[in-house]
Amino acid sequence: MSLNPKLFAHGMPAPFLNELFVFASDGIEFQIDNIPRLGEVQAKGTIYLSNIRMVFVAKNPRDNFIAFDIPLVCNAHPSCFRLPDSVGNILYVSNLSDFLSKLFKLE
């Protein structure tokens, strides 16, 4: 996880080598705590999903909080992407592994 990853001027995350952003959803409410020097942060914004990570970008940055990077750590197998209902509802998919399997034609 990373606080304030690199973004383009229009707010989309700058991709890593071989990274492909495949989905974005606006109007997301994001909350995280225990961030050094910031404590708890709540913000609304956009979440971007790639083949490597999810990146939340705040609509109205404040208190040095602009974005937050959440890696999708696994061995690139779709079974790693099972989400709790609360996360699936945010992304409008009930099973992210099925979504990614179809998108990337993973077996």
Short mmCIF file of the C-alpha atoms (twelve columns), coordinates in Angstrom:
data_MODEL
# 
_entry.id   MODEL 
# 
loop_
_atom_site.group_PDB 
_atom_site.id 
_atom_site.type_symbol 
_atom_site.label_atom_id 
_atom_site.label_alt_id 
_atom_site.label_comp_id 
_atom_site.label_asym_id 
_atom_site.label_seq_id 
_atom_site.Cartn_x 
_atom_site.Cartn_y 
_atom_site.Cartn_z 
_atom_site.pdbx_PDB_model_num 
ATOM 1   C CA . MET A 1   0.000   0.000   0.000   1 
ATOM 2   C CA . SER A 2   1.192   3.436   -0.817  1 
ATOM 3   C CA . LEU A 3   0.076   6.944   0.013   1 
ATOM 4   C CA . ASN A 4   -0.102  9.403   -2.894  1 
ATOM 5   C CA . PRO A 5   1.116   7.335   -5.851  1 
ATOM 6   C CA . LYS A 6   2.115   9.210   -8.999  1 
ATOM 7   C CA . LEU A 7   -0.858  10.614  -10.954 1 
ATOM 8   C CA . PHE A 8   -1.267  12.283  -14.318 1 
ATOM 9   C CA . ALA A 9   -2.415  15.945  -14.294 1 
ATOM 10  C CA . HIS A 10  -6.035  14.880  -14.985 1 
ATOM 11  C CA . GLY A 11  -5.991  12.576  -11.922 1 
ATOM 12  C CA . MET A 12  -5.624  9.107   -13.424 1 
ATOM 13  C CA . PRO A 13  -2.852  6.996   -11.881 1 
ATOM 14  C CA . ALA A 14  0.366   6.762   -13.874 1 
ATOM 15  C CA . PRO A 15  0.738   3.089   -14.860 1 
ATOM 16  C CA . PHE A 16  3.693   0.879   -13.993 1 
ATOM 17  C CA . LEU A 17  5.477   -1.063  -16.719 1 
ATOM 18  C CA . ASN A 18  3.046   -3.633  -18.198 1 
ATOM 19  C CA . GLU A 19  0.131   -2.282  -16.136 1 
ATOM 20  C CA . LEU A 20  -3.293  -1.889  -17.719 1 
ATOM 21  C CA . PHE A 21  -6.148  0.009   -16.072 1 
ATOM 22  C CA . VAL A 22  -9.371  -1.787  -16.954 1 
ATOM 23  C CA . PHE A 23  -12.075 -0.220  -14.792 1 
ATOM 24  C CA . ALA A 24  -12.913 3.003   -12.963 1 
ATOM 25  C CA . SER A 25  -15.820 3.846   -10.672 1 
ATOM 26  C CA . ASP A 26  -16.759 7.356   -9.457  1 
ATOM 27  C CA . GLY A 27  -18.544 8.316   -6.253  1 
ATOM 28  C CA . ILE A 28  -16.643 5.897   -4.017  1 
ATOM 29  C CA . GLU A 29  -16.468 6.614   -0.293  1 
ATOM 30  C CA . PHE A 30  -13.051 5.617   1.045   1 
ATOM 31  C CA . GLN A 31  -11.918 5.380   4.665   1 
ATOM 32  C CA . ILE A 32  -8.585  4.265   6.074   1 
ATOM 33  C CA . ASP A 33  -6.884  4.706   9.429   1 
ATOM 34  C CA . ASN A 34  -3.392  4.508   10.917  1 
ATOM 35  C CA . ILE A 35  -1.752  6.515   8.138   1 
ATOM 36  C CA . PRO A 36  1.470   8.048   9.505   1 
ATOM 37  C CA . ARG A 37  1.101   11.787  10.189  1 
ATOM 38  C CA . LEU A 38  -2.531  11.723  8.983   1 
ATOM 39  C CA . GLY A 39  -4.315  9.224   11.225  1 
ATOM 40  C CA . GLU A 40  -7.776  8.428   9.867   1 
ATOM 41  C CA . VAL A 41  -8.796  9.720   6.436   1 
ATOM 42  C CA . GLN A 42  -12.241 9.765   4.834   1 
ATOM 43  C CA . ALA A 43  -12.756 10.932  1.260   1 
ATOM 44  C CA . LYS A 44  -14.941 10.556  -1.809  1 
ATOM 45  C CA . GLY A 45  -13.480 9.979   -5.222  1 
ATOM 46  C CA . THR A 46  -12.707 7.448   -7.948  1 
ATOM 47  C CA . ILE A 47  -11.262 3.972   -7.714  1 
ATOM 48  C CA . TYR A 48  -9.206  2.617   -10.615 1 
ATOM 49  C CA . LEU A 49  -8.624  -1.111  -11.080 1 
ATOM 50  C CA . SER A 50  -5.656  -2.503  -12.997 1 
ATOM 51  C CA . ASN A 51  -4.072  -5.903  -13.421 1 
ATOM 52  C CA . ILE A 52  -1.660  -4.953  -10.600 1 
ATOM 53  C CA . ARG A 53  -3.501  -2.738  -8.110  1 
ATOM 54  C CA . MET A 54  -6.487  -0.642  -7.120  1 
ATOM 55  C CA . VAL A 55  -5.902  3.091   -6.754  1 
ATOM 56  C CA . PHE A 56  -8.304  5.405   -4.946  1 
ATOM 57  C CA . VAL A 57  -8.034  9.072   -6.045  1 
ATOM 58  C CA . ALA A 58  -9.762  11.683  -3.861  1 
ATOM 59  C CA . LYS A 59  -12.080 14.149  -5.597  1 
ATOM 60  C CA . ASN A 60  -11.081 16.924  -3.170  1 
ATOM 61  C CA . PRO A 61  -7.567  16.219  -1.827  1 
ATOM 62  C CA . ARG A 62  -6.830  17.475  1.677   1 
ATOM 63  C CA . ASP A 63  -4.354  17.101  4.527   1 
ATOM 64  C CA . ASN A 64  -1.711  15.713  2.137   1 
ATOM 65  C CA . PHE A 65  -4.070  12.885  1.102   1 
ATOM 66  C CA . ILE A 66  -4.483  12.744  -2.664  1 
ATOM 67  C CA . ALA A 67  -4.581  9.040   -3.506  1 
ATOM 68  C CA . PHE A 68  -3.996  5.590   -2.059  1 
ATOM 69  C CA . ASP A 69  -2.567  2.538   -3.829  1 
ATOM 70  C CA . ILE A 70  -3.747  -0.996  -2.882  1 
ATOM 71  C CA . PRO A 71  -1.780  -3.799  -4.552  1 
ATOM 72  C CA . LEU A 72  -3.534  -6.940  -5.763  1 
ATOM 73  C CA . VAL A 73  -0.942  -9.316  -4.367  1 
ATOM 74  C CA . CYS A 74  -1.257  -12.878 -5.579  1 
ATOM 75  C CA . ASN A 75  0.241   -15.205 -8.142  1 
ATOM 76  C CA . ALA A 76  -1.908  -13.798 -10.984 1 
ATOM 77  C CA . HIS A 77  -4.473  -16.548 -10.534 1 
ATOM 78  C CA . PRO A 78  -8.139  -15.519 -10.559 1 
ATOM 79  C CA . SER A 79  -8.925  -17.368 -7.310  1 
ATOM 80  C CA . CYS A 80  -6.911  -14.694 -5.480  1 
ATOM 81  C CA . PHE A 81  -9.501  -12.047 -6.302  1 
ATOM 82  C CA . ARG A 82  -12.445 -13.159 -4.183  1 
ATOM 83  C CA . LEU A 83  -13.921 -10.056 -2.575  1 
ATOM 84  C CA . PRO A 84  -16.223 -9.543  0.380   1 
ATOM 85  C CA . ASP A 85  -19.689 -8.377  -0.665  1 
ATOM 86  C CA . SER A 86  -18.982 -4.816  0.497   1 
ATOM 87  C CA . VAL A 87  -16.034 -4.447  -1.902  1 
ATOM 88  C CA . GLY A 88  -17.835 -6.255  -4.722  1 
ATOM 89  C CA . ASN A 89  -20.774 -3.884  -4.370  1 
ATOM 90  C CA . ILE A 90  -18.439 -0.888  -4.711  1 
ATOM 91  C CA . LEU A 91  -17.048 -2.260  -7.964  1 
ATOM 92  C CA . TYR A 92  -20.477 -3.446  -9.178  1 
ATOM 93  C CA . VAL A 93  -19.271 -7.042  -9.424  1 
ATOM 94  C CA . SER A 94  -20.062 -9.790  -6.964  1 
ATOM 95  C CA . ASN A 95  -17.022 -11.857 -7.849  1 
ATOM 96  C CA . LEU A 96  -13.990 -9.999  -9.130  1 
ATOM 97  C CA . SER A 97  -12.243 -13.267 -9.982  1 
ATOM 98  C CA . ASP A 98  -14.923 -14.109 -12.585 1 
ATOM 99  C CA . PHE A 99  -14.710 -10.577 -13.990 1 
ATOM 100 C CA . LEU A 100 -10.897 -10.737 -14.293 1 
ATOM 101 C CA . SER A 101 -10.955 -14.280 -15.693 1 
ATOM 102 C CA . LYS A 102 -13.172 -13.187 -18.552 1 
ATOM 103 C CA . LEU A 103 -11.303 -9.937  -19.080 1 
ATOM 104 C CA . PHE A 104 -7.823  -11.465 -19.212 1 
ATOM 105 C CA . LYS A 105 -8.926  -14.940 -20.417 1 
ATOM 106 C CA . LEU A 106 -7.292  -16.604 -17.402 1 
ATOM 107 C CA . GLU A 107 -7.819  -20.307 -16.827 1 
# 
